Every structure is written in C-alpha cells, then in structure tokens.
Amino acid sequence: MSRVGKKPVVIPAGVTAKVEGQLVAMKGAKGELQFTAPDAVSVKLEGGSVSVTPLGQDKRSRSLWGTARARVQNLVTGVSQGFEKKLEINGVGYKAAVAGKNLQLSLGYSHDVVYPIPTGVTITTPKPTEITVAGVDRQQVGQVAAEIRDFRGPEPYKGKGVKYAGEFIFRKEGKKK
C-alpha cells in the first residue's frame, strides 16, 4: 500500500480544482497547471480534496498511485505558492546577470554563455554569484536549474563552478609533492 497515495490532496482557499476523467486542472494566484493521470489510477474530486486510487492491485497500478498523487500535490503547491531553486557560483571572475530575456553567465570560458529564459520561469540574480530560478511548474524549474548548472558543474578540487545552494561537493585532496 502506498503511504503517499492514501492521503487526499487538500485544496487550499484561493485554488480551484477541476477533474474531468484523467485530466486534473488547477487554477490559483500564481497561474494554472494541468496533469493527465495515468490510466492505472482514478482521480476524484470530493469536497475540498482530490483523492487518487489505483484501479487494480498489479504492480504498475500501485507504483503509479503514489506518483500520481504527488504530481497532483505539486499542481496545488505550484499554483498557490510556486517553486524556487537557488544556485551559487564559485570561482574568480565567475558571475551571472540577467540581460533582457537572457541569462548571461561568465564561467571562465573564452566567451560568455547566454541562456534564453524560457516562458513560465523567472530568473533573478540578487548578487552576481547567486541565481534564483522560480516558477509554477516544479519540473520546469528543476530542469532550468539543472541546465544552468550543466554549463560549468562544480569541480572536486577547488569547488569552482555552478552548484545548488546547500549542495555538498565532495572535495579531493590533490597531488602531494
């Protein structure tokens, strides 16, 4: 039995939910999102909550039960509060700046890296060494943060590069003389 799947998703005030078959749509202060649940589960809107139940007792239905419930919870959280990922830049001369609809990164290459900011995501740079990625869709926010981190991931010797805030980088000692 799925511990996550058993719990109903409570709809907070200010969020409207609509369930039509397998399509779950949420609308709130931050925007609107929708999710199509897999055929192995059923989704019902009951009162002020959405409940997900498996249609069978096979392994696929039970594994998708908790996943579908978590995706519905992410819709509710996204339209009511939104999601945010913070990135840190370490290295001499490494910096970031938002220029129009692009994120401009100086990461030690011979040229600046220009990353076009996708729609639905806002990127801010409170300091030249900090990047904040925010949006309504959890998957999109995580994907954009991962793409920015991939331009120059943190290296294990000096820790230079782009990393998530709070991420532990395993450091290596280096050569001894």
N, C-alpha and C positions, 0 to 999 in steps of 0.2 A: 504494500500500500504506500502511496506517495504521501509523505508528510506535508509537502508543499501543496500538492494538488487538492488535498482535503479542505484547506482553508478557502472560504469565499473571498473574493476581492471586493472590499468595501469602496463604494463610490463616494468621495467627499463632496461637500457642498460646493457648488460652482462648476461641477463637471457633469456633463450629460452623456449617458451611455446609450448605445443602440445596438441590438443584436438581431441580425437577420440571417438565419441559417448558421453558416460557419463564419460570417463576417461580423467582426466586433469593431465598432467605431466609437471613439471618444472625442469629446469636444470640451475644451476648457479655456482658461485665461491665456495660456501660452500658445495655444493653437489646436489643431486637430490631427488625430492619427487613426489609422485603421489597421487591422490584423485579420488575416484569414486563418482560422484554426484548421488543423489537420482533420481529415475525415475520421480518424480513430477516436476522437473525443467529441462530446456535445457541450455546447455553451448555452447557458440560460441566464437571463436577466430576471432576478427575483427581488422585488422590493428595491432596496438601496445597495444591492451587491450582485456581482456576477459570479456564478459557480461553474466549474468545469468538472465533468465526469467522464470516465473512459467508457467507450461503447462495448468493449469486450474485456476479457481477462487475459488476453495474449500479451506477450512481452512488449510488442510495439505500442499497443494502446496504453499500457501502464507507463511506458517510458515517455510518451508524448503528453501524458496527463499533467505532470508537474511542469513540463516545458511550456505548454500552452497557458497554464495558469500564471507562470512567471512573465510571459510575454504580455498578458492582459494587465498584470500589475505594473509593468513598465509603461504601458499606454497611459494608465491612470496617473502615475508619477510624472511622466513626461508632460502631459497637458496641464497638470496642476502646478508642479514645481520646476520641471526641466532638469536636465542633466549637465554636468560640468566635469571637465578633466583639466588638470593643471600640469604643465610641462616646465621643466627647468633646463636652462642652457648653461653648461660649464665649459670654460676654455677661454684663453686670452684672445680677445677680438671677436669672440662669438656673440652674436646678438640677433634680435628679431625686431621687426617693425611692420605695422600694418600700413600699406600704401594703397588707398582706394579699395578695390575688391581683391587685392592680392596680399599675401603674407610674404615679406621679403626677409630671407634668412642669410646671415653671413656666418658660415660654418667652417671657415678655413680653406675653402676651395678657391680656385683662381677666379671664380665668378660667384655672384650672389645667386642663391636658389630662390626662385619666385614660385610660390604655391598659390594657385587661384582658390579663393574661398568658395566652397560650394554653397548653394542655396539651402536654407534651413539651418545653417550653422553660423554662429558669430564667433569671431576670433578677436581677442584683445591682447594687448601687451602692456600690462601695468608697469613693468620695468623692462629694459632691453633684454634681460636674461630670464624673463618669465613669459609664458604663453598660456592663455586661458581659452579653452575650446568649450563652448556652451551651445545647447540646442534642445529640441524637444525629443528627438528620436535617439534613444540610447545607443543603438547600433551605429548610427551615422556619426555620433560624437566620438565613439570609441575608434571607428575606422579612420576618421580625420586625424585624431591624435596619434594613431599608430603610423599613418603615412608621414606625418611631420617628424616623428621620432626616427623613422627609417632613413631620412636624409643623412643623418650622422648619429647613429646609435652610440651609447656610451661605451668607451673602450676600457678594458680592465686595468690598465697600468696607471694612468693619471686621472681617469674618470671623465675625460673630456667628451663632450657630445650632448645630445638632447635626451633627457630622461623624464619619466613621470615623477611628479612631486611625491616624495616619500618612498620612492623605489630604492631598494638596496642593490648596489652594484658590487659584485664580488671582485675584490681587488687582488691583483697578482703582485708579487714582490719584485720581480725583475731580475736582471743578471747581477751576480756578485763578482767583484774583482778579485 
